[in-house]
Amino acid sequence: MRIVTEAEIRSRVRTPVTGMVLCFPPGTRFSPSAMDFIKQWRVEVRFEESAAGDTSCVPPRPPVSFS
């Protein structure tokens, strides 16, 4: 079981975008600060077997426009 911290997420993301999608291997746990980051940026977390090394699995979604 792997524990991911906020610092680790920030180092991989560089520039956070609301609604971004991050992938992690199944069984990954998050520190309280990482959970705060995920909630603040409304990150969609996906658990996939192929996410062993890279946390970015899908490009960020475009911003929602209300027109």
C-alpha atoms as a printed R data frame, in Angstrom:
   type eleno elety resid chain resno       x      y       z
1  ATOM     1    CA   MET     A     1   0.000  0.000   0.000
2  ATOM     2    CA   ARG     A     2   1.412  3.349  -1.075
3  ATOM     3    CA   ILE     A     3   0.735  6.676   0.670
4  ATOM     4    CA   VAL     A     4   0.757  9.805  -1.492
5  ATOM     5    CA   THR     A     5   1.409 13.231   0.040
6  ATOM     6    CA   GLU     A     6   0.385 16.688  -1.139
7  ATOM     7    CA   ALA     A     7   4.022 17.509  -1.884
8  ATOM     8    CA   GLU     A     8   4.261 14.503  -4.206
9  ATOM     9    CA   ILE     A     9   1.097 15.505  -6.070
10 ATOM    10    CA   ARG     A    10   2.276 19.127  -6.389
11 ATOM    11    CA   SER     A    11   5.686 18.059  -7.706
12 ATOM    12    CA   ARG     A    12   4.071 15.981 -10.458
13 ATOM    13    CA   VAL     A    13   1.248 18.352 -11.370
14 ATOM    14    CA   ARG     A    14   3.275 21.618 -11.403
15 ATOM    15    CA   THR     A    15   0.309 23.804 -12.399
16 ATOM    16    CA   PRO     A    16  -2.971 22.607 -10.870
17 ATOM    17    CA   VAL     A    17  -6.140 22.864 -12.944
18 ATOM    18    CA   THR     A    18  -9.628 22.502 -11.510
19 ATOM    19    CA   GLY     A    19 -11.143 19.185 -12.569
20 ATOM    20    CA   MET     A    20  -7.884 17.525 -13.595
21 ATOM    21    CA   VAL     A    21  -7.713 13.727 -13.623
22 ATOM    22    CA   LEU     A    22  -4.940 11.838 -11.830
23 ATOM    23    CA   CYS     A    23  -4.373  8.084 -11.905
24 ATOM    24    CA   PHE     A    24  -2.866  5.988  -9.167
25 ATOM    25    CA   PRO     A    25  -2.368  2.244  -8.678
26 ATOM    26    CA   PRO     A    26  -5.140  0.425  -6.793
27 ATOM    27    CA   GLY     A    27  -4.624  0.463  -3.027
28 ATOM    28    CA   THR     A    28  -3.042  3.935  -2.976
29 ATOM    29    CA   ARG     A    29  -3.828  5.951   0.148
30 ATOM    30    CA   PHE     A    30  -3.659  9.740   0.536
31 ATOM    31    CA   SER     A    31  -2.360 11.862   3.400
32 ATOM    32    CA   PRO     A    32  -4.774 14.387   4.920
33 ATOM    33    CA   SER     A    33  -3.015 17.252   3.111
34 ATOM    34    CA   ALA     A    34  -3.232 15.355  -0.190
35 ATOM    35    CA   MET     A    35  -6.971 14.887   0.361
36 ATOM    36    CA   ASP     A    36  -7.337 18.638   1.000
37 ATOM    37    CA   PHE     A    37  -5.522 19.337  -2.297
38 ATOM    38    CA   ILE     A    38  -7.767 16.860  -4.135
39 ATOM    39    CA   LYS     A    39 -10.908 18.489  -2.698
40 ATOM    40    CA   GLN     A    40  -9.706 22.061  -3.278
41 ATOM    41    CA   TRP     A    41  -8.872 21.471  -6.944
42 ATOM    42    CA   ARG     A    42 -11.791 19.044  -7.501
43 ATOM    43    CA   VAL     A    43  -9.353 16.417  -8.759
44 ATOM    44    CA   GLU     A    44 -10.864 13.261 -10.209
45 ATOM    45    CA   VAL     A    45  -8.846 10.314  -8.881
46 ATOM    46    CA   ARG     A    46  -8.798  7.121 -10.915
47 ATOM    47    CA   PHE     A    47  -7.303  3.855  -9.798
48 ATOM    48    CA   GLU     A    48  -5.744  1.941 -12.691
49 ATOM    49    CA   GLU     A    49  -3.227 -0.869 -12.914
50 ATOM    50    CA   SER     A    50  -1.310  0.948 -15.660
51 ATOM    51    CA   ALA     A    51  -0.698  3.984 -13.417
52 ATOM    52    CA   ALA     A    52   2.349  2.486 -11.716
53 ATOM    53    CA   GLY     A    53   4.757  5.338 -12.481
54 ATOM    54    CA   ASP     A    54   2.894  8.256 -13.978
55 ATOM    55    CA   THR     A    55   0.035  9.914 -12.107
56 ATOM    56    CA   SER     A    56  -1.271 11.789 -15.110
57 ATOM    57    CA   CYS     A    57  -3.526  9.521 -17.149
58 ATOM    58    CA   VAL     A    58  -5.818 11.936 -18.964
59 ATOM    59    CA   PRO     A    59  -5.323 15.558 -20.001
60 ATOM    60    CA   PRO     A    60  -7.260 18.087 -17.927
61 ATOM    61    CA   ARG     A    61 -10.838 18.699 -18.926
62 ATOM    62    CA   PRO     A    62 -11.546 22.048 -20.580
63 ATOM    63    CA   PRO     A    63 -13.242 24.585 -18.315
64 ATOM    64    CA   VAL     A    64 -17.016 24.452 -18.227
65 ATOM    65    CA   SER     A    65 -18.643 27.380 -19.931
66 ATOM    66    CA   PHE     A    66 -22.094 28.566 -18.987
67 ATOM    67    CA   SER     A    67 -23.535 30.205 -22.075
